[in-house]
Protein backbone atom coordinates (compact mmCIF):
# COMPACT_ATOMS: atom_id res chain seq x y z
CA UNK A 1 0.00 0.00 0.00
CA UNK A 2 1.12 3.57 -0.55
CA UNK A 3 2.12 5.61 2.48
CA UNK A 4 -0.26 8.37 1.44
CA UNK A 5 -3.26 6.05 1.23
CA UNK A 6 -2.27 4.41 4.51
CA UNK A 7 -2.45 7.79 6.20
CA UNK A 8 -5.80 8.59 4.56
CA UNK A 9 -7.32 5.27 5.60
CA UNK A 10 -6.03 5.66 9.16
CA UNK A 11 -7.29 9.23 9.21
CA UNK A 12 -10.74 8.05 8.06
CA UNK A 13 -10.84 5.35 10.74
CA UNK A 14 -9.89 7.83 13.46
CA UNK A 15 -12.42 10.40 12.22
CA UNK A 16 -15.21 7.84 12.16
CA UNK A 17 -14.37 6.45 15.58
CA UNK A 18 -14.08 9.90 17.15
CA UNK A 19 -17.49 10.85 15.77
CA UNK A 20 -19.36 7.60 16.47
CA UNK A 21 -17.41 5.60 19.12
CA UNK A 22 -18.12 2.59 16.89
CA UNK A 23 -15.59 0.30 15.15
CA UNK A 24 -15.43 0.99 11.44
CA UNK A 25 -15.40 -1.54 8.62
CA UNK A 26 -13.85 -1.36 5.19
CA UNK A 27 -17.18 -0.79 3.43
CA UNK A 28 -17.94 2.26 5.58
CA UNK A 29 -14.50 3.67 4.86
CA UNK A 30 -14.91 3.09 1.15
CA UNK A 31 -18.38 4.64 0.87
CA UNK A 32 -18.19 7.44 3.42
CA UNK A 33 -14.75 8.78 2.62
CA UNK A 34 -14.74 8.52 -1.18
CA UNK A 35 -11.83 6.18 -1.75
CA UNK A 36 -11.64 5.37 -5.46
CA UNK A 37 -10.29 1.87 -5.03
CA UNK A 38 -11.81 -1.57 -4.68
CA UNK A 39 -13.19 -2.92 -1.38
CA UNK A 40 -10.44 -5.54 -1.41
CA UNK A 41 -7.81 -2.79 -1.54
CA UNK A 42 -9.28 -1.07 1.52
CA UNK A 43 -9.42 -4.41 3.37
CA UNK A 44 -5.77 -5.04 2.56
CA UNK A 45 -4.82 -1.53 3.68
CA UNK A 46 -6.61 -2.09 6.99
CA UNK A 47 -4.87 -5.42 7.47
CA UNK A 48 -1.52 -3.72 6.94
CA UNK A 49 -2.41 -0.95 9.41
CA UNK A 50 -3.40 -3.59 11.93
CA UNK A 51 -0.13 -5.49 11.50
CA UNK A 52 1.79 -2.25 11.99
CA UNK A 53 -0.10 -1.61 15.23
CA UNK A 54 -2.05 1.46 14.17
CA UNK A 55 -5.53 -0.11 14.47
CA UNK A 56 -7.00 -3.17 16.14
CA UNK A 57 -10.07 -5.35 16.01
CA UNK A 58 -11.84 -5.12 19.39
CA UNK A 59 -13.69 -8.42 18.92
CA UNK A 60 -14.49 -10.99 16.22
CA UNK A 61 -16.47 -9.79 13.21
CA UNK A 62 -16.09 -6.17 14.27
CA UNK A 63 -14.61 -3.25 12.45
CA UNK A 64 -11.36 -1.61 13.53
CA UNK A 65 -10.56 1.13 16.01
CA UNK A 66 -7.39 3.22 16.44
CA UNK A 67 -4.66 2.14 18.85
CA UNK A 68 -2.56 4.49 20.97
CA UNK A 69 0.08 4.26 18.27
CA UNK A 70 -2.48 5.27 15.67
CA UNK A 71 -3.59 8.25 17.70
CA UNK A 72 0.06 9.24 18.25
CA UNK A 73 0.76 9.26 14.50
CA UNK A 74 -2.40 11.27 13.93
CA UNK A 75 -1.59 13.87 16.60
CA UNK A 76 2.04 14.28 15.56
CA UNK A 77 1.79 14.19 11.78
CA UNK A 78 -1.74 14.02 10.38
CA UNK A 79 -4.11 16.31 12.26
CA UNK A 80 -5.29 19.44 10.40
CA UNK A 81 -4.58 22.03 13.07
CA UNK A 82 -5.35 24.98 10.79
CA UNK A 83 -8.89 23.74 10.18
CA UNK A 84 -9.26 22.72 13.83
CA UNK A 85 -8.21 26.19 14.97
CA UNK A 86 -10.88 27.80 12.78
CA UNK A 87 -13.53 25.45 14.15
CA UNK A 88 -12.38 25.97 17.74
CA UNK A 89 -12.39 29.77 17.44
CA UNK A 90 -15.85 29.70 15.88
CA UNK A 91 -17.16 27.44 18.66
CA UNK A 92 -15.60 29.63 21.35
CA UNK A 93 -17.14 32.74 19.81
CA UNK A 94 -20.59 31.14 19.73
CA UNK A 95 -20.29 29.81 23.28
CA UNK A 96 -18.97 33.15 24.56
CA UNK A 97 -21.88 34.99 22.95
CA UNK A 98 -24.40 32.54 24.41
CA UNK A 99 -22.75 32.86 27.82
CA UNK A 100 -22.85 36.66 27.64
CA UNK A 101 -26.55 36.58 26.70
CA UNK A 102 -27.33 34.30 29.65
CA UNK A 103 -25.46 36.60 32.03
CA UNK A 104 -27.21 39.73 30.72
CA UNK A 105 -30.58 37.96 30.93
CA UNK A 106 -29.88 37.06 34.58
CA UNK A 107 -28.97 40.67 35.37
CA UNK A 108 -32.10 41.88 33.59
CA UNK A 109 -34.29 39.50 35.56
CA UNK A 110 -32.82 40.80 38.81
CA UNK A 111 -33.33 44.39 37.67
CA UNK A 112 -36.94 43.81 36.62
CA UNK A 113 -37.66 41.94 39.85
CA UNK A 114 -36.37 44.88 41.91
CA UNK A 115 -38.45 47.33 39.88
CA UNK A 116 -41.65 45.31 40.28
CA UNK A 117 -41.22 45.09 44.05
CA UNK A 118 -40.19 48.73 44.53
CA UNK A 119 -42.78 50.38 42.25
CA UNK A 120 -45.76 48.06 42.72
CA UNK A 121 -46.19 48.29 38.94
CA UNK A 122 -45.53 45.95 36.06
CA UNK A 123 -41.82 46.02 35.28
CA UNK A 124 -40.35 44.92 31.98
CA UNK A 125 -37.20 44.54 29.91
CA UNK A 126 -36.42 43.38 26.41
CA UNK A 127 -34.10 40.40 26.16
CA UNK A 128 -30.72 40.70 24.44
CA UNK A 129 -30.98 37.61 22.23
CA UNK A 130 -34.27 38.34 20.48
CA UNK A 131 -36.84 41.15 20.30
CA UNK A 132 -38.97 39.82 23.15
CA UNK A 133 -40.15 41.41 26.37
CA UNK A 134 -40.53 39.73 29.73
CA UNK A 135 -42.65 41.12 32.53
CA UNK A 136 -42.82 40.74 36.29
CA UNK A 137 -45.48 42.01 38.67
CA UNK A 138 -48.41 41.65 36.28
CA UNK A 139 -50.62 40.94 39.27
CA UNK A 140 -49.76 44.44 40.51
CA UNK A 141 -51.97 45.87 37.76
CA UNK A 142 -54.94 43.80 38.85
CA UNK A 143 -54.62 45.02 42.43
CA UNK A 144 -54.81 48.69 41.47
CA UNK A 145 -58.25 50.15 42.35
CA UNK A 146 -58.99 51.53 38.87
CA UNK A 147 -58.36 48.16 37.29
CA UNK A 148 -60.06 46.18 40.05
CA UNK A 149 -63.20 48.21 39.33
CA UNK A 150 -62.89 47.88 35.56
CA UNK A 151 -61.95 44.31 34.71
CA UNK A 152 -62.34 44.91 30.96
CA UNK A 153 -59.69 47.64 31.06
CA UNK A 154 -57.44 45.40 33.14
CA UNK A 155 -57.82 42.48 30.75
CA UNK A 156 -56.97 44.75 27.80
CA UNK A 157 -53.72 45.80 29.46
CA UNK A 158 -52.81 42.21 30.37
CA UNK A 159 -53.58 41.09 26.80
CA UNK A 160 -51.22 43.71 25.38
CA UNK A 161 -48.45 42.60 27.72
CA UNK A 162 -48.96 38.97 26.75
CA UNK A 163 -48.51 39.88 23.07
CA UNK A 164 -44.78 40.46 23.43
CA UNK A 165 -44.15 41.42 19.80
CA UNK A 166 -46.78 44.19 19.87
CA UNK A 167 -45.31 45.66 23.02
CA UNK A 168 -41.77 45.59 21.60
CA UNK A 169 -43.03 47.35 18.48
CA UNK A 170 -44.67 49.97 20.70
CA UNK A 171 -41.39 50.59 22.51
CA UNK A 172 -39.59 50.89 19.18
CA UNK A 173 -42.06 53.54 18.03
CA UNK A 174 -41.93 55.59 21.21
CA UNK A 175 -39.36 58.37 21.27
CA UNK A 176 -37.17 56.71 23.89
CA UNK A 177 -33.58 57.48 24.78
CA UNK A 178 -30.87 56.43 27.20
CA UNK A 179 -32.36 58.90 29.68
CA UNK A 180 -35.52 57.81 31.49
CA UNK A 181 -38.73 59.10 29.93
CA UNK A 182 -42.37 58.96 30.98
CA UNK A 183 -45.20 58.42 28.46
CA UNK A 184 -48.51 59.39 30.04
CA UNK A 185 -51.90 58.05 28.98
CA UNK A 186 -52.66 58.82 25.36
CA UNK A 187 -48.97 59.50 24.66
CA UNK A 188 -48.77 55.71 24.43
CA UNK A 189 -49.33 54.33 20.94
CA UNK A 190 -51.42 51.27 21.76
CA UNK A 191 -55.02 52.24 22.64
CA UNK A 192 -55.22 49.42 25.21
CA UNK A 193 -52.43 50.99 27.29
CA UNK A 194 -53.67 54.58 27.19
CA UNK A 195 -55.21 54.09 30.62
CA UNK A 196 -51.63 53.59 31.85
CA UNK A 197 -48.32 55.37 31.88
CA UNK A 198 -45.00 53.87 30.84
CA UNK A 199 -41.63 54.88 32.24
CA UNK A 200 -38.85 53.54 30.08
CA UNK A 201 -35.18 53.93 29.21
CA UNK A 202 -32.82 52.26 26.80
CA UNK A 203 -30.08 50.16 28.41
CA UNK A 204 -26.75 48.88 27.15
CA UNK A 205 -25.10 45.96 28.89
CA UNK A 206 -22.00 44.12 27.63
CA UNK A 207 -22.69 45.14 24.04
CA UNK A 208 -26.41 44.30 24.16
CA UNK A 209 -29.13 46.95 23.95
CA UNK A 210 -32.77 46.99 24.91
CA UNK A 211 -35.49 48.64 26.96
CA UNK A 212 -36.08 48.67 30.69
CA UNK A 213 -39.03 50.21 32.52
CA UNK A 214 -42.35 50.04 34.32
CA UNK A 215 -46.01 50.25 33.35
CA UNK A 216 -48.73 51.30 35.78
CA UNK A 217 -51.80 53.47 36.30
CA UNK A 218 -51.68 57.12 35.32
CA UNK A 219 -51.93 58.14 38.99
CA UNK A 220 -48.51 56.55 39.71
CA UNK A 221 -45.82 58.37 41.70
CA UNK A 222 -43.87 59.63 38.68
CA UNK A 223 -40.87 61.14 40.42
CA UNK A 224 -40.36 58.06 42.59
CA UNK A 225 -40.73 55.63 39.69
CA UNK A 226 -38.50 57.66 37.36
CA UNK A 227 -35.74 57.76 39.95
CA UNK A 228 -36.11 54.00 40.53
CA UNK A 229 -35.76 53.24 36.82
CA UNK A 230 -32.71 55.53 36.67
CA UNK A 231 -31.07 53.77 39.60
CA UNK A 232 -31.87 50.26 38.36
CA UNK A 233 -30.49 51.20 34.94
CA UNK A 234 -27.25 52.33 36.64
CA UNK A 235 -27.03 49.08 38.57
CA UNK A 236 -27.62 47.07 35.41
CA UNK A 237 -25.02 48.93 33.35
N, C-alpha and C positions, 0 to 999 in steps of 0.2 A: 504494500500500500504506500501511497505517497505521504510524505510528512505533512503536507498541507491538508490533505483530506483527513488524515488522522486527527489533526487538530480540530477540524471542522466537525467531525463526528463526535469527538469528545466534548466539544463546546455545545453541540446540540443535546447531548445526553445530560450535561450539567444544567443547561437552561431548562430542559423539560423537568428534571428532577427538582430543581429549585422551585419551579412554578407549581408542580403537582404533588410532590412527595411520593410519587409512584415510579416504580422501575419502568424503564422504557425499552421497547422492543425495536427490532430493525425496521419493521414496517412503519411504525410511527415516525421514526427518524427519516425514513425515505419520503413519506408523504408530507409530513409537517414542515420539513426543513428544505424541501426542494433540491434534493440530491439527484443529479441526472446520471445515475448509474443503476445497475440492476440490484434487486434485493439480495442476491447472492454476494455481490460486492460489499454491500453494507454489513452483511452477516460476517463476512471474512474480516472486515475492518474491525468489527466489534470483538471478534475472537482475538485478533492481534492486540488490541487495547487491553483486553483482559489478561492475556499472557504477560504483557508488559507491566501489569499491576495498576493500570489507570482506572479500570472499572471492575466490578465484580457482579456475580449473580447471587442475589440474596437467598434464593431457594429455587428448587427445581421448577422448570417451566416458567420461570419469571423472566422479566426483562433485566436490564443491567442498571446499576447505580454507580456513581463516582466513588472512588476510594479517596483516602487522604492524599495519596500521591497525585491522583487526578485533580483534586482541588488545588494542590500546591502548584502544579503546572499551570492551571487556569489563572490563579492569582498572580503568579510571577510573570507569566508570558502572554496570556491570551485575553485577559479581561479588557474590555473597552472602557477605559477610565474616562475618556473624553465624553462619551455618550452618557456614562453613569453620572458624571458630574452635572451635566445639563439636567438630567432627570432628578437628581438629588436637590439641586438648587430650585427647580420648579416646585418640587414637593414641599420643600421648606418654606417657600414663599406662600404657597397655598395654605399650609398649616399655620404659619405665622399670622396670615390674614384672618383665618377662622378663629384663631386664639384671641386676636385683638378684638374681633367682633364680639366674642363671648364676654370678654372683660368689660367692654363698653356697655354691653347689654346688662351686665350685672350692676354696674355703676348707675345706669339709667333706672333700673328697677328700684335700687335703694333711694335714688333721688325722688322718683315719683311716689314711692311709699311715704317718704318724709313729707312731701307736699300734701298728699291726701290727708295725713293725720293732722298736720299743722293748720290747714286751711278749712277743713271740713267741706271741701269741694271735690269734684272729680279732678284728678290730676292725670296728666298724659305726657307721653313722649313718643317720638317716632324712632323706630329701630334703625341701626346703622346698616344692616345688611339688605333691607328691602323697604320700599315705601309703605310701611305699615305703622299703625299707631296702637300702643297698648295703654289701657286705662286702669287706674285703681281708684277705689272710693266711689264707685257708681251708686252704691246704696246711699251715699251722702245726699245725692240729688233727691231721692225718694223721701228722705226725712225732712227736707225743707218744707215749711208750711205752705208756700205757694204751689208746690208740686203735689204735696199730700192732698190739698183741696182740689186740684185739677189733675186727675190721673191721666187724662188724654194728653195734656201738655207734657207730663212727665214721660209717658210712653214714647212720645215723638222725640224727645231729647235722647232717651235711651236707644231708640232705634237708629238715630243718626250716629251715635257712638259705636254701635255694633257694626255699622257699615264703614269699616276702617278706611276703605279707598276714598269714599266720599269725604270723610273728615280730613284726610291727607290733602285731597284736592282743595278743600276749603282753606287749609293752612297755607297752601302754595299760593292761593289767590289773594290772601290777606297781605297787606303791606307790612310785613314783619321785618325785624332787623335783629342785630345782635343785642340791642338794648331791649329791655322789657316793655311791651306795649299792651294796653288794654283796649279791647273792642267791645263796646257796650251796646247791647240790644240789637237794634236794626243795623248797626255797623257790621254785624256778622252776615255772611253771604247766604248761608242756608236758612230758609224761613223757619225751620223747626228749632233752630237754636237762637232765634231772635228774642226769646223770653229770657235768655241767659247773657252773661258776659264772659269773654275769654281773655285771659291774661297769658301772654305767650312771648317767648324769646327764641331766637335761634341759638343753638349750642354748637360747639366744635370740640370734639374729644378724640385725641390720638388720630387725627386725620379724617374722622367721620363727622358729618354734619347732620343736623336734624332740628326738630322743634321740641320745646319743653314748656309746659304751662299748666294752667288750671281752668276749669269751666265750672261756673256756678250761677246762682241767681243774680239778677241785676242789683239787688240790694246788698251785695257782698261788701266786705270791708276792703276797699280798693287799695288804700295805702299799705295796709298790712299784707295783703296778698301779693302786691307788686314787690314789696321788699323781700318777702319770702322767696318768690321766684328768682329774684336777683341773687339772693344768698345761695340758694340751691344750685343755680347755674355756676356760681363761683366755685362751690364745692365740687361740682361735677368736672369742671374744666381744670 
